[in-house]
Amino acid sequence: MAIFGNNSFSQRGSEYAPGLTVVPPSPYARRIPLYTHPSNAVVKLGRGVWKFQNHIALAPDPLILNKNAVDHPNRATATTIGGEGLEWGAWLTFQGPNDAITSTSLPFLVDIFTNMPSLMPPSERPGMGLSWFPTIVLAVEFKAPIPSPSSVHAKRTVGLYSTGKFLVDGRHDGYVEVWTAPCDIGQGEEVEGWREKQVCIAVATQMASIIPMEVNMKRGKEGVKL
């Protein structure tokens, strides 16, 4: 795993373009890509193998998941230029009242997403049963300082967004963004302009593989031989 960037506040900026940052209301600034406000989000169970299930609440964005449908305009055809790939997004809240989003939690958060193979319909992944998806390469970049808790930035909730575009011999890519959230899941209320105030605090890219779960369990029982 490689980690880049600096998420502490700096007065110096870049050596070549001091303080140059594109943020809203600039039309060139990216906004948080989740559609559903966390106050209206519905919590769903995560993957059954997650040992940390009781420590988080996860609410996938149904409008993003709908974009993965077979008949959605995002699906590629012979006339498509490029292709959107598959998308996933969710709000995540740490359950402990004293929990907080920190720099050390970001590498964990960028690895909490539904990958491309799992988002594909069964017809597109023949022969893939219950599987493990080990991360082979992971690069994390801290984009911005984590804002202090306030009326527009939650202390223990983030927005997660990911895309996947390539799947070759089981190897698949993932691109992930971690955003601040205006409130915790099921709390607060949606107000106009809430997206303009949210900040992307980290992005990550990764390459992972697909291993049948029975193979992974067999290796675990055999142990590591030196």
Disulfide bonds with the S-S distance in Angstrom:
none
